[in-house]
Amino acid sequence: MVLLDTIKDSIKELIGNAIILFPALLTAIIIIFLTKFAANFAQRVAETIAHKTVSSKSLQFLMAKTASTATWILGILLACVIAFPGLSLGDIIATLGLSSVAIGFAFQDIFKNFLAGILILLQQPFRIGDQIVVNEYEGTVDKIDIRTTEIITYTGELVVIPNSTVFTSIVRVRTAFDHRRTDLALGVDYNTSLSQASDILERTISLVEGVLQNPAPEIDLVAFGDSSIDFIIRYWTSPQQKQVRNVQTKAILSIKKAFDKANINIPYPIRTLYFYNQEKYNDYMSASDNTKASEYNKEFHENYQQ
C-alpha cells in the first residue's frame, strides 16, 4: 500500500507541475511558431535592403541568411526562458559558452569554412561569373556559398572547393580587369631580315579581329635559338578564356599566311647525327686499332652521305 501511495503522489505531483507549466509551454510553442514567420519576414526585409545597397548577389544572400538566423536564435532563447521560468538568460548563455568549446573542436572545419566564406563575401576578391584559378582547378565561378565555392571548369565539370582552401590559397582572377595579355612565341630562319619580319608581325597582329589597340601589340626579339631567331608577339584581348583562345587561333593563321606570302620560313629543329660502328671502335682496343676503326668510321660516314 505504501508503494501505491508513493506512485499516486508522484503522478499527482507530475500532473500538478504539468498544469502549472502548461501555459508557459503553450506560450513557448506559440513563440516558436511566430518565430518562423518573423524569420521569413526578416529575411525578405534584408533581401530588399540588400538589393538596394549591395551589388554582389553573394553578399545579398549572406545578409538575408544572417537576418533569418539571428531571428531564430532570439526566438528560441525567448521560448526557453518562458518555458522554464527557473532558467535565466544568463544560465542559457553560460551553458552555450561551455558547450561551444566542445562543439568548436568537433566542428572546427565547418566553422573554419564558414568564417572564410564570410570573409570572401565581404572582401569580394572575385565575383560570380569571374574566371579564376585555385591550385590546379580553373574555371568560372558559379556560386559562392557560406561553406564552399563552386566553379565550372572549361571542360564542363563542377568543382566544389571548401572556402578555407580558397581563402588560404593563391587565387588568380583572370577576368579581374577589362583586358588580358597573350604572349605568342615564334621563330624565324637565321637568313631572315629581322626588321622585315618585325614589321610584318606588327602589321598582321594589329589587323587580327579581337586584338585590342590600346594597349598596343608589341613585337620583341628575345633569343638566338638552336635553329631560329625567336620573337615574342605580345597582344591584348578581352579576358574571357574563350575569347583568348579564339583570337590566338586567328593570330596564328594570319601570321602563317603573311610569312608564306613574304617567303619567310619558320624553321624546323635541326639535328646532326653521327654514325659509328661500335663493334670496331671501343675503349678496350689498342691505339693502332682505334686509329684503324676511326678511318673505317670516316669512310663509312662519307659513303653514307653519298
DAPE-V170221 format. One record per helix or strand. SS is the DSSP state (hx for helix, st for strand). FROM is the first residue (numbers start at 0). LEN is the number of residues. If there is no record, write none. Layout:
[[SS/FROM/LEN] [SS/FROM/LEN]]
This chain:
[[hx/1/52] [hx/56/27] [hx/88/18] [hx/107/16] [st/130/4] [st/136/8] [st/147/6] [st/157/5] [hx/162/6] [st/170/3] [st/179/9] [hx/193/14] [st/217/7] [st/228/9] [hx/240/21] [hx/286/19]]
